[in-house]
Amino acid sequence: MRIMVFGTGGAGGFFGAQLARAGEDVIFVARSEHLRAIRANGLRVEMPGGEIVISPAQATDNPAEVAHVEAILLGVKAWQVREAAQTVQPAIGPETFVVPLQNGVDATSELGAVLGSGHVLAGLCGTFSWVTAPGRIRSVGTANFIKFAELDNRPSDRALRLQEVFRKAGVAAEIPPDIHKALWEKFLTVTSLGGVGAVTRAAIGVTRVLPEMC
């Protein structure tokens, strides 16, 4: 499957690397030093069980250069979704669909407003991964998963095909019976933890051991 990863950060880079390692045709969209490092040395993902190195890696900063993309994994921040939709638009073909990986519940409607709802699946993911240096990503733990489905929750060949692609790559991929419920469950979990972090001005590893939080 030909897949573009737009936003090769912790989430996009991690899942894209799994797919590329499994033999899928993955194009990474990155920028600046991160892009230069990926082009020069490949994309490296450090995991508890070892390191994945995708080298050579297909990488660009211009989605318009990429043709015949079947799926796009959108790994940018939530406030960048609308701009990202406009940027990837030249790569959208008749059968191309986009899967957002952001926390929150607005990404699908923002993508649909620019690309048309027929080009969008609702999606979310879970991973503890982040960029540690240009061209390098670290992933900790084993709680890595992705969930996606059609906006109306109907079964579709394209969702099933993408699920099979992820499963072949060893990634837990689920098509929930109600994707909007799944989005809200993830969003409420993130906002509750984020609210505590905002009040305490501390990372979750700190708040977990505070007596006041027990």
C-alpha positions in Angstrom: 0.0 0.0 0.0 1.3 3.4 -0.9 1.0 5.6 2.2 2.1 9.1 3.0 3.0 10.1 6.6 2.4 13.8 6.8 4.1 14.9 10.0 7.0 12.5 10.9 6.9 13.2 14.6 6.4 10.7 17.5 3.1 9.2 16.3 3.5 9.6 12.5 7.1 8.5 12.6 6.5 5.5 14.8 3.6 4.1 12.8 5.1 5.0 9.5 8.3 3.2 10.4 6.4 0.0 11.3 4.7 0.1 8.0 7.9 0.7 6.0 9.7 -2.1 7.9 6.9 -4.4 6.8 7.4 -3.6 3.2 4.7 -1.0 2.6 5.5 1.9 0.2 5.8 4.8 2.8 6.7 8.4 2.0 7.6 10.5 5.0 6.9 14.3 5.0 9.1 16.2 7.3 11.0 19.5 7.3 14.3 21.2 8.2 17.0 19.3 10.0 14.6 16.3 10.6 14.1 15.9 6.9 17.8 16.3 6.1 18.7 13.7 8.7 16.1 11.2 7.4 17.4 11.6 3.8 21.0 11.2 4.9 20.8 8.5 7.5 17.3 7.1 7.3 14.6 7.2 10.0 15.6 5.6 13.3 13.1 4.5 15.9 14.5 3.4 19.3 12.3 0.9 21.0 12.6 -1.3 24.2 13.3 -4.3 22.0 15.8 -2.6 19.7 16.1 0.0 17.0 14.2 0.1 13.7 16.2 1.8 10.9 14.4 2.7 7.7 17.2 3.4 5.3 17.0 4.5 2.6 13.8 6.3 3.5 11.5 8.1 1.1 11.2 11.7 2.4 10.1 15.0 1.2 8.8 18.4 2.4 6.5 18.8 -0.5 3.4 16.5 -0.8 2.7 17.8 -4.3 5.8 15.8 -5.4 4.1 12.6 -4.3 1.6 10.9 -6.7 -0.8 7.9 -6.5 -1.1 7.9 -2.7 -3.7 5.5 -1.3 -3.7 6.7 2.3 -2.3 9.6 4.3 -1.6 9.4 8.0 -1.8 12.9 9.4 0.6 13.2 12.4 0.6 17.0 13.0 -0.6 18.8 16.1 -4.4 19.5 16.4 -4.1 23.2 15.7 -2.2 22.4 12.4 -4.9 20.1 10.9 -6.7 22.7 8.6 -3.4 24.0 7.2 -2.1 20.4 6.7 -5.3 19.6 4.8 -4.6 22.4 2.4 -0.9 21.3 2.0 -1.7 17.7 1.2 -4.5 18.5 -1.2 -2.4 18.2 -4.3 -1.6 14.6 -3.4 -5.3 13.7 -3.0 -6.4 11.4 -5.8 -9.9 10.0 -6.4 -9.4 7.1 -4.1 -7.1 8.7 -1.5 -8.2 8.9 2.1 -6.7 10.6 5.1 -6.6 9.2 8.7 -6.0 11.8 11.4 -4.0 10.7 14.5 -4.7 13.7 16.7 -6.3 13.8 20.1 -9.6 15.6 20.1 -12.8 15.4 18.0 -12.5 18.1 15.5 -9.9 16.8 13.0 -12.3 14.9 10.8 -14.6 17.8 10.3 -11.7 20.1 9.6 -10.3 17.7 7.0 -13.7 17.2 5.4 -14.2 20.9 5.0 -11.1 21.1 2.9 -10.8 17.7 1.2 -14.4 16.5 1.2 -15.7 14.0 3.8 -15.4 11.2 1.3 -11.6 11.4 1.6 -11.6 11.2 5.4 -11.7 8.4 7.9 -12.1 9.2 11.6 -9.0 8.1 13.5 -7.0 8.2 16.7 -3.9 6.5 18.0 -2.0 5.7 21.2 1.8 5.7 21.5 4.5 7.0 23.9 6.9 8.2 21.2 8.7 11.5 20.5 11.5 13.0 18.4 14.8 13.0 20.3 17.0 14.4 17.6 16.8 15.0 13.8 15.9 11.7 12.2 15.5 9.9 15.5 12.4 8.8 17.5 12.2 7.1 20.8 9.2 4.9 21.7 8.7 3.5 25.2 6.3 0.9 26.5 4.2 -1.4 24.4 0.8 0.5 24.4 0.9 1.3 20.7 -2.4 1.1 18.8 -4.4 2.8 16.1 -8.2 3.0 15.6 -10.1 4.2 12.5 -13.4 3.9 10.8 -15.7 5.5 8.3 -17.4 8.6 9.6 -20.8 6.9 9.6 -19.4 3.6 11.0 -20.3 1.6 8.0 -18.0 -1.3 7.0 -15.7 -0.4 4.1 -13.1 -2.2 2.0 -10.6 0.6 2.4 -10.8 0.5 6.2 -10.4 -3.3 6.3 -7.5 -3.1 3.9 -5.7 -0.5 6.0 -6.4 -2.6 9.1 -4.8 -5.6 7.5 -1.8 -3.6 6.4 -1.2 -2.5 10.1 -1.7 -6.0 11.4 0.9 -7.3 9.0 3.2 -4.7 10.4 2.6 -5.9 13.9 0.5 -2.9 15.0 -2.7 -3.3 16.9 -5.3 -1.8 14.6 -9.0 -1.7 15.4 -12.1 -0.6 13.6 -14.4 0.3 16.5 -18.2 -0.2 16.1 -18.6 3.5 17.0 -15.5 5.6 16.1 -17.0 8.8 17.5 -17.4 7.1 20.9 -13.8 6.0 20.7 -12.7 9.6 19.9 -14.5 11.0 22.8 -13.2 8.3 25.2 -9.6 9.2 24.2 -10.3 12.9 24.3 -11.8 12.8 27.8 -8.8 10.7 29.1 -6.3 13.2 27.6 -8.1 16.3 28.9 -8.4 14.9 32.4 -4.7 14.2 32.6 -3.9 17.4 30.8 -5.9 19.4 33.3 -4.0 18.0 36.2 -0.8 18.7 34.4 -1.8 22.3 33.8 -2.8 22.8 37.5 0.3 21.2 38.9 2.7 22.4 36.2 4.3 19.0 36.3 4.7 15.9 34.1 2.6 12.8 34.7 5.6 11.0 36.3 5.8 13.7 39.0 2.0 13.9 39.7 1.8 10.2 40.1 3.9 10.3 43.2 2.5 13.5 44.8 0.6 12.6 48.1 -2.0 15.2 47.2 -2.9 13.4 44.0 -3.5 10.0 45.8 
